[in-house]
Amino acid sequence: MLRVLVASRNPVVRAGLTALLGARPDLRVVGEADNPHAAVTDARRLTPDLILLDGPTALHHLTPLAPVLLLTHVPVRTPAGASACAQLVHGKFDEAELLRAVRATAHAGAGSTVSNILRFRNPASQVQRFGLSAREVEVMDLIASGMTNQQIATTCSITEKTVKNHINRIFAKLHSTTRGEAIASWLGTRTAS
């Protein structure tokens, strides 16, 4: 289970994010912070797997403590030393994209190549390019973020057998025989053999 700290000055945003994340079986909100000082204090005390931060205040203090998913109104240049930070811009993502970003950032670490590629990739283009269903896109994103079949099953509230069935169909559509090949195709880094 991923432990998330939600930090926002806006009580409505905090409540909304907490309700959204808390409704997922693989996510648990371990704290809510209403100001930058409280966010840093809570992050040190609670040691979350991810900090969901609404606005860039205290970003440079939080990134050493846990990966940060920054929600912002405009793209923000992250400060030096804040490599563990991914961003989503308000109005440019939906609930499914937010949940994917939370999981990918926490599992892969925000500074990783996989996480950075996933956050800028358009899921609709992957559906068109590979012919994957929406569920297959979700499963493939989770595979690319480093999750095991068991973790994917828990995250998606499906059985491991169903995960394996999705993976078999995904591999066929991506013309892959291994997870590594599928991930390389998915991220656009696979070279012709």
C-alpha positions as CSV (number, residue, x, y, z in Angstrom):
1,M,0.0,0.0,0.0
2,L,1.3,3.4,-1.0
3,R,1.4,6.0,1.8
4,V,0.6,9.5,0.6
5,L,0.9,12.9,2.3
6,V,-1.5,15.5,0.8
7,A,-0.3,19.1,1.1
8,S,-2.4,22.1,0.1
9,R,-3.4,25.4,1.6
10,N,-6.8,25.0,0.1
11,P,-9.1,22.9,2.4
12,V,-11.4,21.9,-0.5
13,V,-8.4,20.6,-2.6
14,R,-7.0,18.7,0.4
15,A,-10.4,17.1,1.1
16,G,-11.0,16.2,-2.5
17,L,-7.5,14.7,-3.0
18,T,-7.8,12.8,0.3
19,A,-11.2,11.4,-0.7
20,L,-10.1,10.4,-4.2
21,L,-6.9,8.7,-3.0
22,G,-8.5,7.2,0.1
23,A,-11.1,5.4,-2.1
24,R,-8.4,3.3,-3.8
25,P,-7.4,0.0,-2.2
26,D,-3.6,0.5,-2.9
27,L,-3.4,4.1,-1.6
28,R,-3.6,5.4,1.9
29,V,-3.5,9.1,2.9
30,V,-1.3,9.2,6.0
31,G,-1.6,12.9,6.6
32,E,-2.8,16.3,5.4
33,A,-0.8,19.5,5.7
34,D,-2.3,22.9,5.3
35,N,1.0,24.9,5.1
36,P,4.6,24.4,3.9
37,H,6.0,24.1,7.5
38,A,3.4,21.4,8.4
39,A,4.2,19.6,5.1
40,V,7.9,19.3,6.0
41,T,7.2,18.4,9.6
42,D,4.6,15.7,8.6
43,A,6.9,14.3,5.9
44,R,9.7,13.8,8.4
45,R,7.4,12.3,10.9
46,L,5.2,10.1,8.6
47,T,7.8,9.1,6.0
48,P,5.3,8.8,3.2
49,D,6.0,7.0,-0.1
50,L,4.8,10.1,-2.0
51,I,4.0,13.7,-1.2
52,L,1.1,15.2,-3.3
53,L,1.8,18.9,-3.2
54,D,-0.6,21.5,-4.5
55,G,1.7,24.4,-5.4
56,P,5.5,24.7,-5.4
57,T,6.0,26.2,-1.9
58,A,8.5,24.2,0.2
59,L,9.3,21.9,-2.8
60,H,13.1,22.0,-2.2
61,H,12.6,21.0,1.4
62,L,10.2,18.1,0.5
63,T,12.0,16.4,-2.4
64,P,14.8,15.0,-0.1
65,L,12.2,13.4,2.1
66,A,10.1,11.6,-0.5
67,P,9.1,11.7,-4.2
68,V,6.9,14.7,-4.8
69,L,4.0,14.9,-7.3
70,L,3.5,18.6,-7.8
71,L,0.1,19.9,-8.9
72,T,0.5,23.4,-10.4
73,H,-1.4,25.9,-12.5
74,V,1.6,26.5,-14.8
75,P,4.7,24.3,-15.4
76,V,7.3,25.1,-12.8
77,R,11.0,24.9,-13.2
78,T,12.1,22.7,-10.3
79,P,14.9,24.0,-8.1
80,A,18.3,22.5,-8.3
81,G,18.5,19.3,-6.3
82,A,14.8,18.6,-6.7
83,S,15.2,15.7,-9.1
84,A,12.6,13.7,-7.2
85,C,9.7,15.8,-8.5
86,A,7.1,15.1,-11.2
87,Q,4.4,17.7,-12.2
88,L,0.8,17.8,-13.4
89,V,-0.7,21.0,-14.5
90,H,-4.3,21.8,-13.2
91,G,-6.8,21.5,-16.0
92,K,-4.6,19.2,-18.1
93,F,-5.2,15.9,-16.4
94,D,-8.2,13.8,-15.3
95,E,-8.7,11.5,-12.4
96,A,-7.2,8.5,-14.1
97,E,-4.1,10.4,-15.1
98,L,-3.7,11.7,-11.6
99,L,-3.9,8.2,-10.2
100,R,-1.5,6.9,-12.8
101,A,1.0,9.7,-11.9
102,V,0.7,9.0,-8.2
103,R,1.5,5.3,-8.6
104,A,4.2,5.8,-11.2
105,T,5.9,8.5,-9.2
106,A,5.8,6.6,-6.0
107,H,6.9,3.2,-7.5
108,A,9.5,4.4,-10.0
109,G,10.7,7.6,-8.2
110,A,10.0,10.9,-9.8
111,G,13.5,11.4,-11.1
112,S,13.5,8.2,-13.1
113,T,13.3,8.0,-16.8
114,V,10.2,5.8,-16.8
115,S,8.3,8.2,-14.6
116,N,9.2,11.2,-16.6
117,I,8.3,9.5,-19.9
118,L,5.0,8.3,-18.5
119,R,3.9,11.7,-17.2
120,F,4.4,13.4,-20.6
121,R,2.9,10.6,-22.6
122,N,-0.7,11.0,-23.9
123,P,-2.6,7.8,-23.1
124,A,-5.0,8.4,-26.0
125,S,-2.1,8.3,-28.5
126,Q,-1.0,4.9,-27.1
127,V,-4.5,3.5,-27.6
128,Q,-4.4,4.6,-31.2
129,R,-0.8,3.6,-31.8
130,F,-1.0,0.1,-30.3
131,G,-4.7,-0.6,-30.3
132,L,-4.8,-1.2,-26.5
133,S,-8.0,-0.9,-24.5
134,A,-8.2,1.7,-21.7
135,R,-7.6,-1.1,-19.1
136,E,-4.6,-2.4,-21.1
137,V,-3.2,1.1,-21.1
138,E,-3.6,1.3,-17.3
139,V,-1.9,-2.2,-16.9
140,M,0.9,-1.3,-19.2
141,D,1.6,2.0,-17.4
142,L,1.8,0.0,-14.1
143,I,4.1,-2.6,-15.7
144,A,6.4,0.3,-17.0
145,S,6.4,1.8,-13.5
146,G,7.9,-1.4,-12.1
147,M,4.9,-3.1,-10.5
148,T,4.6,-6.8,-10.2
149,N,1.5,-8.7,-11.3
150,Q,0.3,-8.9,-7.7
151,Q,0.7,-5.2,-7.2
152,I,-1.1,-4.5,-10.5
153,A,-4.0,-6.8,-9.4
154,T,-4.3,-4.9,-6.1
155,T,-4.1,-1.5,-7.7
156,C,-6.7,-2.4,-10.4
157,S,-8.9,-4.5,-8.0
158,I,-8.7,-7.5,-10.4
159,T,-7.3,-11.0,-10.0
160,E,-3.7,-11.9,-10.9
161,K,-5.1,-14.2,-13.6
162,T,-6.9,-11.3,-15.1
163,V,-3.6,-9.3,-15.0
164,K,-1.9,-12.2,-16.8
165,N,-4.6,-12.2,-19.5
166,H,-4.2,-8.5,-20.0
167,I,-0.4,-8.9,-20.2
168,N,-0.7,-11.6,-22.8
169,R,-2.9,-9.4,-25.0
170,I,-0.6,-6.4,-24.5
171,F,2.5,-8.4,-25.4
172,A,0.7,-9.6,-28.6
173,K,-0.3,-6.0,-29.5
174,L,3.2,-4.7,-28.8
175,H,4.9,-7.6,-30.6
176,S,6.9,-8.4,-27.4
177,T,7.8,-11.6,-25.6
178,T,9.3,-10.1,-22.4
179,R,8.4,-7.3,-20.0
180,G,11.5,-5.4,-21.0
181,E,10.6,-5.5,-24.7
182,A,7.1,-4.4,-23.9
183,I,8.3,-1.5,-21.8
184,A,10.8,-0.4,-24.4
185,S,8.0,-0.4,-27.1
186,W,5.6,1.4,-24.7
187,L,8.1,4.1,-23.9
188,G,9.3,4.4,-27.5
189,T,12.9,3.3,-26.7
190,R,12.8,-0.1,-28.4
191,T,15.2,-0.4,-31.3
192,A,14.5,-2.5,-34.4
193,S,16.1,-6.0,-34.2
